């Protein structure tokens, strides 16, 4: 006896539901050295793979298929932060953390960098692109942020098709579509993210506790990424803030053109649409704790109910429309812009 239309419809639904995995948050990881056979170590600058027992090149990814996708890829330039990844995935963003050259500071000089006011800038660009910008390091393309991110997304597309990672691969399949990328990091990673975004046009930059490079001038160079796409957040007890490292960078990036300095603990969302956010939340008067207090994790301040104080701030940084900006204000004359002299 032939099946009736309703029965056929219900049968087709059951087949589809059986074929499609249930929506969930996907947490994935893979070693850079296993993904791309061209990847190499650079022990002279502390850029190594580690061992099978203790890998140093482990990379992480996260996507939540229960949430409507925003079509943006967050690339986190620091050690993996699962609480942060869970949040950005909850915003409808894809996220990856890549292994890149970040341990070269102590290997190349002691104290202030050389007189060249683009010395660190060149190293950061080489670490980002794998192109020959600096004479101080040799980081080829397979070991730069751009190529390692591309190879990781290709691996994710194969291993996690339900995550729809292919949308971030540029037409022709030779790299990522950087217009869909949000670069972010904290400290060293924040600084590299900002430097990279000056060179490569991206969707947005999220800078936690940074950028630094207080002896350099790359922050004022022409930018491939429009200035309204740079968002900064720091604690005022952080040494980088107290010593005018971050304020200097923010002013050289001309973030004052997009709104005043905003204390997020005293100003409600959307924080005047500003790009310069600060907090004075309790960190036990500890500058080191303050440095990491602006991202999800142990040092991040919490309310009496145990919830993080800055949930709305994090969402703002990653999702607030870039075209919505605050009113421009003049640069702060009290910020010490010349850090090479006293």
N, C-alpha and C positions, 0 to 999 in steps of 0.2 A: 504494500500500500504506500503510495507516494507521500512524502512528508509535506505537511502544510507550510505556508510561508512563515508563520510565527515560529514553528519548530525549527525550520531551517535557519532563521535568524538567531534563535537561542543557541543552536548548535555551532554556528559560526562564531558567536561570542565566546563560547567555551573553548573553542580551538585557539582563538586569538589569545585568550587569557592564559592558556597553557603554554603557548609559544613565547609570550613576552614575559620576561622576569618582572617581578614586583618592583615598583618604584621604591628606592631607598637611598641612603647616603652611601656612596662608594668611596672607600679609603684604600688607596693603592700605593705601592712603593716598588722601586726597582733601582739597581745600581747603574750609574752612568757607564761604568766600564763593561757592563753586560749588555747594555742597550746598543752601544756604538763601538765597534771594534777599532775605530780610528781614535778613540779617546786615549789620552796619555797622561801620565803623572808628570809633575814638575816639582820634584822634591827640593830643589834649590830655593823655592819660595813657599815651601810647606803645602803644596797642592798635590795631595796624594790620594790613593784609593783606599788605603787601609787593608784589612784582611777580611777573610770570610767570617771570622769570629767577631771582628770589630770593624765593619766597613765604614770608611769615611766618605764614600761617594754615594751613599743611599739618598735617593730622591723620592719625594712624596707628592701625591696628588689627591684631590678631593672634589667630588661633585655630588649634589643631591638631586636625584631625578624626580623627587616628589615636589620640587619647587620649580615654578616657571623660569626658564633660563633667560638671563639678560643678554646672552651672547657675548660675554666678556671673559677674558682669561687673566686671572691674577697670577703674576710671577713674583714669588716671595724670595728675596735675596738675603736670607739669614738661615740659621738653624731651624729645623722644622718646629712649628708651633701648632699643635693639634687644636687647641681651643680657638685660635684665630681661623684656622681652616674650616672648622665646623660653622663658625659664624658667617664667613663669606659665602660658603656653600648654601647656607640658609637664606642669604640675600639673592640667590639665583645666579651666583658667579661660579665659574670653574676655577680651580686653584692648583698651582704646582710650585714646588720648592726645588731648585736646581743646585747642583754641586758646581761651584765656580771658584776661581782663585781669589781668596779673601784673607789669606794668612801671611801676606808678604810684607806688612809694615815693619815688623821687627827684623826681618831678613835683609832689608835693603838699606836701612839707615838707623841711627840712634839720635834721638832729639829731633829738632826741627828739620824739615826736609831741605834739600838744596835750594839755592837762590832762585832756580827756575820756578816761576810762579804757576807753571802748568805741569810740574813733575808728577804729582799724584794723578792729575787729570789724564795724562797720557797712559798711565798704568791702568786706570779704571776703564778707559776706552778699549784698551787692548784686552783686558779681562772680559769686557762685555761683547766685543765684536770678533775677537780672534784675528784682528788686523794689526799690522805692524805700526803702532803709534809710539811705542816707547823703546828706548835703547836699554832700559833697566831690566826688562823681562822679555821672554819669548813665549808667547801663548798663541798657538796656532788656532785656526778656525774651529776644529772639532772640540777644543777645550774652552771656547768662549761661551758666555751666557746664551747668546743668540742661537748657536748651533746645538748646544746641549738642550735648550728648551725645545727646539724644533724636533730633535731626535726623540725626546721624551714624549712629546705630543703624538708623534707618529706611532710610538709604542703603545700609548694609551688608546689610540684609535683602533689598533689591532686587538688589544687585550680587553678593552672596556667599551665596545661599540655602543652599548646603551647610554653611555655618557655623552655621545655625540661630540667627540673631540675634533673631528675632521673640520668643523666649521672654522677652526682657528688656523688651518693651513691655507696659505695663499694660493691663488690660482696658479697652476703650473707645478705645484707641489715642491717648490725649492726652498721654502722657508715658512715662517709664521706670518700671519696677517697682523702686523704690529699695531694697526689702527684699532684692533680689538683687545689690546693688551693693557692691563693695569700693572705698572711696575711699582713694587713697594718693598720696604725693608725697615730695619731699625738700626741705628748707629752706622757702622760701616756699610751695611746693606742699604740704608736710607741714602747715604751719600752716593753710592754707586748707582742706585736707581735714578737719582736726580741727574747725575752726570750723563748716564746713558740716554735719558729722555731728552737732554739737550741736543743729542746727536741723532736720535731716532724718534720719529713722531709716534707717540703712543696715545691711547685713549685717556690715560690719567696716571698720576704719580702720587703715591701715598707715602709720606716721609715721617716716620716715627723717630723722635730723638735724633734729629739731623736736619739738613746735611752739615758736615763739618768741613774739613779742608780749609781751615781758617787762614792759612797762609797763601791761598791760591785765588785766582780770579775767574776760573771757568764759569762760576755761577752767573757772571755778567755777560757771557758770550751769547751770540745769537742762538735762538732755540728752535729746533724742529718741532717741539711740542709747545703749543701755545701756553702762555703763563697762567691762564685761568684754570689749567688742568693740574696744577701742582697744589697739593694739600699737605700742611704740616701740623703735627701735634706733639707737644712736649710738656714735661713737668718743669716748673720754674726752679726746683732745687737741683736739677741735673747740672753738673759742672759745665756741660756744653752750652747751657742757657746762661748760667751765671757769668761765664767768661765771654759772653757775646759771640760764641761760635755760631750757634743756630740763628740768632737774630741777624747777624751779619749776612749769612747765606740767604735768609729769607728776604732781606732788603736788596741784595744783589740780584736775586731772582725776581724782584719787583712785585712781591706778593702784596705789598701795601696798596697796589693799584686795584686790589680786589676786596678791600675791606680792612677794618682796623684789627688790632690784636684783641682776641676775645677769650675771656676766662669762661670755660665751659661750665664751671661750677656755679657761676653767677648769672649766666646768660642762657636762656632756654633755646632749644632747637628752633630754627635752623642756624643759630649762632651768627646772625647778621649776614649769612651767606659768605662769611669770611674764609680765607685760606690759611689763616694763622691762628691756631687754637692752642691754648695753654691750660694747665690745671695746677691748682695749689692743694690738691687733695692730700690727706695725711699719709705720709710715707715714713713715719717715725724719724723724721729729720735726717734721713739717710740718702745722700746723693746717688749712691750706687743703686739703691732700691728705686729712687726716682727715675733713673735712666730707663729701667724696664717696666715701670708702672703704667706706661701708656698703651700697652698691648695686653690682651688676655693672658692670664697666667698668675703664678703665685704672688708677685709684688703688686699686682693691679688692685687699687683701692676698692673696697666693697661697702655697701650700705649695711645698716643694722640687720636687714632681712637676709643678708648673705649674698645678695646679687651685686654684680659689678656696677660701679657707678657710671661707667662710660659706654654702656651698650649703645645708646643713641648716637654718641660721638663716632664710634666705629662704623655704624651704619651710614652716617653722614659722609664720612671720609671716602667710603667706597662707592656710594650710590647717589650722592647729591648731584643734581644736574650741573654740569660744568658751566652752562650758560648763565646760571643764576649766581650773580656775584654781588658783593657788598660795595659800598661807596668808597672810592679811593681816598686815601689819607696820605699826608706827607711822610717821608722817611723819618725815623726817630733819630734826632741828632745826638742822643746820648749813647747810641750803639757805637762801640769802638770798631771802626771799619778797617783800620790799619793794625793788623795783629803782629806784624813783623817787628814793629818798634814799640817801645814803651813810652 
